[in-house]
Amino acid sequence: MKPELMYLVWVTILTAVIWIPYILDRIFVWGLLDTVGYPENPKPQSAWAARMKKAHANAVENLVIFAALVLVAQDLGVSNYATVSACAVYFWARLVHLAAVTARVSWVRTLAFLVGFGAQMTLAWQILVS
């Protein structure tokens, strides 16, 4: 498997498991029955869990872009140092973004997001100039 696809798999796995901690918090705060039901007046979740849920939504939104770029690059046979590096940087940027959003570290969150965006644009550029 090409490295770009392996990073796509890892980013997808990361995105797929982000929900687990904030749902565990919901069970702790609301109780199991309200978590699986539709409570009328649920208690607010822990602040970190609410932030993690937002980070999860952001990860899903950006996975669409990243996956499309990786798959187009693979289809066109575009694979080089820049594409592999961009995929690696994207994975680590998303991990840092998740941690920074959850821990409420504003500047790190923003920087990690911008680094991930830069990795996406690097992939796009490599596709366009191939």
C-alpha positions as CSV (number, residue, x, y, z in Angstrom):
1,M,0.0,0.0,0.0
2,K,1.3,3.4,-0.9
3,P,2.1,5.7,2.1
4,E,-0.5,8.3,1.1
5,L,-3.2,5.6,1.3
6,M,-1.9,4.4,4.6
7,Y,-2.1,7.9,6.0
8,L,-5.6,8.1,4.7
9,V,-6.4,4.9,6.6
10,W,-4.9,6.3,9.8
11,V,-6.7,9.7,9.4
12,T,-10.0,7.8,8.8
13,I,-9.4,5.6,11.9
14,L,-8.7,8.6,14.0
15,T,-11.8,10.3,12.8
16,A,-13.8,7.2,13.3
17,V,-12.9,6.8,17.0
18,I,-13.1,10.4,18.2
19,W,-16.8,10.0,19.3
20,I,-15.9,7.4,21.9
21,P,-14.6,9.7,24.7
22,Y,-17.3,12.2,24.4
23,I,-20.0,9.5,24.4
24,L,-18.5,8.0,27.5
25,D,-18.7,11.4,29.1
26,R,-22.3,11.7,28.0
27,I,-23.0,8.3,29.7
28,F,-21.3,9.5,32.9
29,V,-23.1,12.9,32.9
30,W,-26.6,11.8,31.7
31,G,-26.7,8.1,32.6
32,L,-27.1,5.3,30.2
33,L,-30.8,5.5,29.7
34,D,-30.8,9.2,28.8
35,T,-27.8,8.7,26.6
36,V,-29.6,6.1,24.4
37,G,-32.9,7.9,24.7
38,Y,-34.2,11.4,24.0
39,P,-34.1,13.3,27.3
40,E,-36.2,16.4,27.4
41,N,-33.8,18.5,29.6
42,P,-30.4,16.9,29.4
43,K,-27.6,18.2,31.6
44,P,-24.8,19.9,29.7
45,Q,-21.9,17.7,29.0
46,S,-18.4,18.3,30.3
47,A,-16.8,21.3,28.6
48,W,-14.0,19.2,27.2
49,A,-16.5,16.7,25.7
50,A,-18.5,19.5,24.0
51,R,-15.3,20.8,22.5
52,M,-14.2,17.3,21.4
53,K,-17.6,16.8,19.7
54,K,-16.9,20.0,17.7
55,A,-13.4,18.8,16.8
56,H,-15.0,15.6,15.6
57,A,-17.3,17.5,13.3
58,N,-14.4,19.5,12.0
59,A,-12.4,16.3,11.4
60,V,-15.3,14.7,9.4
61,E,-15.6,17.9,7.3
62,N,-11.9,17.9,6.5
63,L,-11.6,14.2,5.9
64,V,-13.8,14.6,2.9
65,I,-11.3,17.0,1.3
66,F,-8.3,15.1,2.3
67,A,-9.7,11.7,1.1
68,A,-10.7,13.2,-2.2
69,L,-7.3,14.6,-2.8
70,V,-5.4,11.5,-1.8
71,L,-7.7,9.3,-4.0
72,V,-7.3,11.6,-7.0
73,A,-3.6,11.6,-6.6
74,Q,-3.5,7.8,-6.4
75,D,-5.7,7.5,-9.4
76,L,-3.5,9.8,-11.4
77,G,-0.3,8.1,-10.2
78,V,0.9,11.3,-8.4
79,S,3.1,10.1,-5.5
80,N,6.3,11.8,-4.5
81,Y,8.1,13.2,-1.5
82,A,5.8,16.1,-1.3
83,T,2.6,14.0,-1.3
84,V,3.9,11.6,1.2
85,S,5.1,14.4,3.5
86,A,1.8,16.3,3.1
87,C,-0.2,13.2,4.1
88,A,2.1,12.6,7.2
89,V,1.8,16.3,8.2
90,Y,-1.9,16.2,7.7
91,F,-2.3,13.2,10.1
92,W,-0.2,14.8,12.8
93,A,-1.9,18.1,12.4
94,R,-5.3,16.5,12.8
95,L,-4.1,14.7,16.0
96,V,-2.7,18.0,17.4
97,H,-5.9,19.8,16.4
98,L,-8.0,17.3,18.3
99,A,-5.9,17.5,21.4
100,A,-5.8,21.4,21.3
101,V,-9.5,21.8,20.8
102,T,-10.3,19.3,23.6
103,A,-7.8,21.0,25.9
104,R,-8.8,24.5,24.8
105,V,-5.5,25.6,23.5
106,S,-6.5,28.3,21.1
107,W,-3.4,29.2,19.2
108,V,-2.2,25.6,18.9
109,R,-5.7,24.7,17.6
110,T,-5.6,27.4,14.9
111,L,-2.0,26.6,13.9
112,A,-2.7,22.9,13.7
113,F,-5.8,23.6,11.5
114,L,-3.8,25.8,9.2
115,V,-1.0,23.3,8.9
116,G,-3.5,20.6,7.9
117,F,-5.0,23.0,5.4
118,G,-1.5,23.6,4.0
119,A,-1.0,19.9,3.7
120,Q,-4.3,19.6,1.7
121,M,-3.2,22.4,-0.6
122,T,0.2,20.8,-1.1
123,L,-1.7,17.7,-2.3
124,A,-3.9,19.8,-4.6
125,W,-0.8,21.5,-6.0
126,Q,1.0,18.3,-6.7
127,I,-2.1,17.0,-8.5
128,L,-2.5,20.2,-10.6
129,V,1.2,20.4,-11.7
130,S,1.4,16.7,-12.6
